Amino acid sequence: MKYQKVKKVPLNSLTLHQHPLLTSLLVNDKRKLPAPPDYTTLSYGDIQILLDTTPVPVFQDENGDSLLLMPMPFLHHLRLHPLFNKFEVTLVNFKDPKQVSHIISTLNILKPSVLYIDFKQLPNLLCHRINAAKQADIPILSKKQLAHFAQLSPSAIRI
């Protein structure tokens, strides 16, 4: 989309407010959000890799604030990390106000629909990948730690 600009900024420079249209879309969400996992156990490098590969879609309002175009609870949870001031995020700043509703719809309705198949069997997928990583001598977190971040019981990660 030609109406966007990508830039990397310090995470602590963002206010992380949602766009009002996004807020109205999410008003009836009935997800029960558990307490966030303890991300302080992850290294700075691991978190920065996650941030580098997860662009943050925003729209800049008339005050210059970057408004989130999709919920990103991970960014909010990182505020509790002792290295919060060092993290950087990649903003994808959509500039055309006429496109905001389409972008919000795409990110919050179409994207979950398209990605659902990838995450439908997450515990099973994690089990296979953990086993494959062990066989290939790829360093990974323990099954217990991965279950903690996925907010699953470790026993749920099985074939």
C-alpha positions in Angstrom: 0.0 0.0 0.0 1.6 3.3 -1.1 0.0 5.3 1.8 2.4 3.9 4.5 5.7 4.8 6.0 7.9 2.3 7.9 10.2 3.5 10.7 11.9 2.0 13.7 11.3 3.8 17.1 12.0 3.2 20.7 9.1 1.4 22.3 9.1 3.7 25.3 8.4 6.7 23.0 4.9 5.3 22.1 1.7 6.0 24.0 0.0 2.8 22.7 -3.6 4.1 22.5 -6.0 2.3 20.2 -7.7 4.1 17.3 -11.3 5.0 18.3 -12.6 2.8 15.4 -10.7 -0.2 16.7 -12.0 0.4 20.2 -15.6 0.4 18.9 -14.9 -2.8 16.9 -13.5 -4.6 20.1 -16.2 -3.3 22.5 -18.1 -6.6 22.5 -15.1 -9.0 22.6 -15.7 -11.4 25.3 -12.3 -12.9 25.8 -11.2 -13.4 29.3 -7.7 -12.2 29.4 -5.5 -14.0 31.9 -2.7 -12.4 33.7 0.2 -11.7 31.3 3.1 -14.1 31.4 6.4 -13.1 33.0 8.4 -11.8 30.1 11.3 -10.9 32.3 12.6 -14.4 31.9 13.2 -13.8 28.2 16.5 -12.3 27.1 16.7 -8.8 25.5 17.8 -10.5 22.3 14.8 -12.9 22.1 12.3 -10.1 22.7 14.0 -7.8 20.2 13.8 -10.5 17.6 10.1 -10.9 18.3 9.6 -7.1 18.0 11.7 -6.9 14.8 9.5 -9.4 13.1 6.2 -8.0 14.3 5.6 -4.6 12.8 3.1 -2.3 14.6 0.4 -0.9 12.4 -0.5 2.7 13.4 -2.3 5.8 12.2 -0.9 9.2 13.3 -3.6 11.5 14.6 -3.7 15.3 14.4 -1.7 15.5 17.8 1.1 13.4 16.4 0.2 10.3 18.5 0.5 6.9 16.9 -2.8 5.1 17.3 -2.8 1.3 17.2 -4.8 -0.3 14.4 -4.9 -3.7 16.0 -4.6 -4.9 19.7 -1.0 -5.6 20.6 -1.1 -6.7 24.3 2.5 -8.0 24.0 3.7 -4.4 23.7 1.8 -3.4 26.8 3.1 -6.3 28.8 6.7 -5.4 27.9 6.3 -2.2 30.0 7.0 -4.4 33.0 10.3 -5.7 31.6 13.4 -4.2 33.2 14.9 -3.5 29.8 11.7 -1.8 28.4 13.6 1.5 27.7 16.0 -0.4 25.3 13.4 -2.1 23.0 12.7 -0.8 19.5 9.6 -1.4 17.4 9.0 -1.1 13.7 6.0 1.2 13.0 4.0 0.8 9.8 2.3 4.2 9.7 -0.7 4.3 7.5 -1.3 7.8 6.4 -4.6 7.9 4.5 -7.5 8.5 6.9 -9.9 7.1 4.2 -8.2 3.7 4.4 -8.2 3.4 8.2 -11.5 1.5 8.4 -10.4 -0.9 5.7 -7.0 -1.5 7.4 -8.7 -2.1 10.8 -11.1 -4.6 9.2 -8.3 -6.4 7.4 -6.1 -6.6 10.5 -8.8 -7.5 13.0 -11.3 -9.6 11.0 -9.6 -11.0 7.9 -6.1 -11.6 9.4 -7.4 -13.8 12.3 -9.6 -15.7 9.8 -6.6 -16.4 7.5 -4.2 -17.2 10.4 -6.7 -19.4 12.4 -5.6 -22.6 10.7 -2.0 -22.0 11.8 -2.9 -21.6 15.4 -5.9 -23.9 15.7 -3.6 -26.8 16.6 -1.0 -24.8 18.5 -0.3 -27.3 21.3 0.2 -30.1 18.8 2.4 -27.9 16.6 4.5 -26.9 19.6 5.0 -30.5 20.5 6.2 -31.4 17.1 8.5 -28.4 16.9 10.0 -29.0 20.4 10.8 -32.6 19.4 12.3 -31.6 16.0 14.4 -28.8 17.7 15.8 -31.4 20.2 16.7 -33.8 17.4 18.4 -31.0 15.4 20.2 -29.6 18.5 18.4 -26.2 18.1 18.4 -24.4 21.5 14.9 -23.8 22.8 13.1 -22.8 26.0 11.7 -25.7 28.1 8.3 -27.1 27.4 7.2 -25.6 30.7 8.4 -22.1 29.7 6.8 -22.3 26.3 3.5 -23.4 27.8 3.7 -20.5 30.2 4.0 -18.0 27.3 1.2 -19.7 25.4 -0.8 -19.7 28.6 -1.3 -23.5 28.3 -0.7 -26.3 30.7 2.5 -28.1 29.8 0.5 -31.3 29.5 -1.5 -29.8 26.7 1.6 -29.7 24.5 1.4 -33.2 23.2 0.7 -35.2 20.1 
